[in-house]
Amino acid sequence: MRKNYVMMRELREDHDLRQKEVAAYLKIDQRVYSRYETGRNVLPIEKAISLCEFYHVSADYFLGLDTVNRRR
C-alpha cells in the first residue's frame, strides 16, 4: 500500500502543477502543503477529500487502497 503523501506528489506532478498552485486551491500556505506532501504532517481528511475532488480520483485510489481509479 502506497502512502497518500506519495500519491499527492505523483498526482501533482502528473498534472504539471506546482505545490504553490495546489496549496492555493486548498487555501493553505505552500509550506504547509509541502509538509503534507513529504509526510511530515498528517493530511486532514477534509483536505484529502478536496484533493480527490480536485484530481477527480477516488478516495481508495488516493489512499493507495486501489491501483485503478474507479471514481464514479
C-alpha positions in Angstrom: 0.0 0.0 0.0 1.4 3.4 -1.1 1.4 6.3 1.4 -1.0 9.1 0.5 1.7 11.7 0.6 3.5 9.8 -2.2 0.2 9.9 -4.2 -0.1 13.6 -3.5 3.2 14.3 -5.2 2.5 11.9 -8.1 -0.9 13.4 -8.9 0.5 16.9 -8.7 3.4 16.2 -11.0 1.1 14.2 -13.4 -1.0 17.4 -13.7 2.1 19.6 -14.2 1.3 21.7 -11.1 3.5 23.3 -8.5 3.0 23.0 -4.8 2.0 26.6 -4.6 -0.9 26.1 -7.0 -2.3 23.1 -5.2 -1.8 24.9 -1.8 -3.8 27.9 -3.2 -6.6 25.6 -4.2 -6.6 24.1 -0.6 -6.4 27.6 0.8 -3.2 26.8 2.8 0.4 28.1 2.7 2.8 26.3 0.3 5.0 25.3 3.3 2.1 23.6 5.0 1.3 21.7 1.7 5.0 20.7 1.4 4.8 19.2 4.9 1.8 17.1 3.9 3.4 16.0 0.6 6.6 14.9 2.4 4.7 13.1 5.2 6.0 15.3 8.0 2.4 16.4 8.8 -0.7 14.3 8.6 -3.1 15.4 5.9 -6.5 16.3 7.4 -9.4 14.3 6.0 -11.2 17.4 4.6 -8.0 18.3 2.6 -7.8 14.7 1.3 -11.4 14.9 0.1 -10.7 18.2 -1.6 -7.7 16.7 -3.4 -9.7 13.7 -4.5 -12.3 16.1 -6.0 -9.6 18.4 -7.5 -7.8 15.5 -9.2 -11.0 13.5 -10.0 -9.8 10.4 -8.3 -11.5 8.0 -5.8 -10.5 8.1 -2.1 -9.4 4.4 -2.4 -7.1 5.4 -5.2 -5.7 8.4 -3.4 -5.1 6.4 -0.2 -3.4 3.6 -2.2 -6.0 1.0 -1.5 -6.8 0.5 -5.2 -4.3 0.7 -8.1 -7.1 1.7 -10.5 -9.0 4.9 -10.3 -12.7 4.0 -10.1 -14.2 7.3 -9.4 -17.9 7.5 -10.2 
